[in-house]
Amino acid sequence: MKIEILEYIDDPRNMRKGLVDIKVIHNEEKWEIFRGLAYFEKEQRKWLTFPNTKREDKWVPYYERCPEVSKDILPLTLKALEEYLSQNKWC
């Protein structure tokens, strides 16, 4: 699996630093694009979240994935994003 950063939008709001669009490449024929992942930072901790929407009084994800896939995508995305930001002088 490979992660490609398609776009990063600097949009700081409290702990949120920006929004990122990614392409998850599983192989030459299979890929997925996710838009609007939120990138957060607090002290030494950094994390990403998939977009959510509010239904009645509950927040629900736009994308629901099996935990095994999500746990692989988010750390790889964070690593790719850190490389992208350092190369593009965002931070």
Legacy VTK file of the C-alpha trace (Angstrom):
# vtk DataFile Version 3.0
C-alpha trace
ASCII
DATASET POLYDATA
POINTS 91 float
0.000 0.000 0.000
1.241 3.494 -0.879
-0.143 6.894 0.120
0.053 9.905 -2.173
-0.745 13.383 -0.859
-2.990 15.063 -3.433
-3.529 18.378 -1.653
-2.858 19.984 1.709
-4.853 23.021 2.827
-3.447 24.963 5.751
-6.501 25.635 7.939
-5.546 26.064 11.605
-8.396 25.907 14.117
-7.344 25.169 17.683
-5.506 21.822 17.477
-6.394 21.318 13.813
-3.589 22.403 11.512
-5.107 21.658 8.135
-7.010 19.407 5.751
-5.505 16.819 3.429
-6.672 14.842 0.399
-4.981 11.488 -0.176
-4.837 8.713 -2.725
-4.404 5.217 -1.315
-2.766 2.999 -3.910
-3.300 -0.684 -3.197
-1.839 -1.859 -6.514
-1.707 -0.660 -10.126
-5.414 -1.291 -10.660
-6.900 -0.603 -7.237
-6.855 2.792 -5.540
-9.076 5.033 -3.390
-9.218 8.789 -2.849
-10.187 10.340 0.477
-10.784 14.081 0.743
-10.902 16.304 3.777
-8.962 14.314 6.365
-8.253 16.615 9.308
-4.650 16.899 10.523
-4.198 17.685 14.237
-1.231 18.556 16.435
-1.021 19.025 20.181
2.352 19.247 21.898
4.287 16.206 20.587
1.212 14.309 19.403
0.057 14.293 15.747
-2.981 12.511 14.311
-5.444 12.361 11.430
-9.178 11.784 11.320
-11.530 10.905 8.502
-14.334 13.438 7.881
-17.538 13.196 9.906
-21.038 14.568 9.580
-23.672 15.209 12.203
-26.869 13.156 12.093
-29.383 14.258 14.674
-27.199 14.553 17.808
-24.536 12.056 16.790
-21.358 12.408 14.722
-20.986 9.662 12.114
-18.133 9.065 9.650
-18.492 9.733 5.934
-16.433 6.599 5.319
-16.758 3.430 7.337
-13.914 1.001 6.940
-12.884 -2.147 8.697
-10.520 -1.264 11.571
-7.648 -3.262 10.048
-7.612 -1.113 6.909
-8.003 2.181 8.774
-5.220 1.351 11.194
-2.880 0.855 8.223
-3.950 3.926 6.243
-3.743 6.570 8.976
-0.129 5.932 10.121
1.077 5.710 6.508
-0.771 8.928 5.682
0.729 10.721 8.682
4.224 9.701 7.598
3.581 10.771 3.979
2.082 14.076 5.171
5.068 14.864 7.403
7.404 14.261 4.438
5.169 16.387 2.182
5.071 19.260 4.683
8.823 19.230 5.241
9.502 19.243 1.471
7.011 22.044 0.854
8.077 24.170 3.848
4.660 24.196 5.524
6.031 23.705 9.013
LINES 1 92
91 0 1 2 3 4 5 6 7 8 9 10 11 12 13 14 15 16 17 18 19 20 21 22 23 24 25 26 27 28 29 30 31 32 33 34 35 36 37 38 39 40 41 42 43 44 45 46 47 48 49 50 51 52 53 54 55 56 57 58 59 60 61 62 63 64 65 66 67 68 69 70 71 72 73 74 75 76 77 78 79 80 81 82 83 84 85 86 87 88 89 90
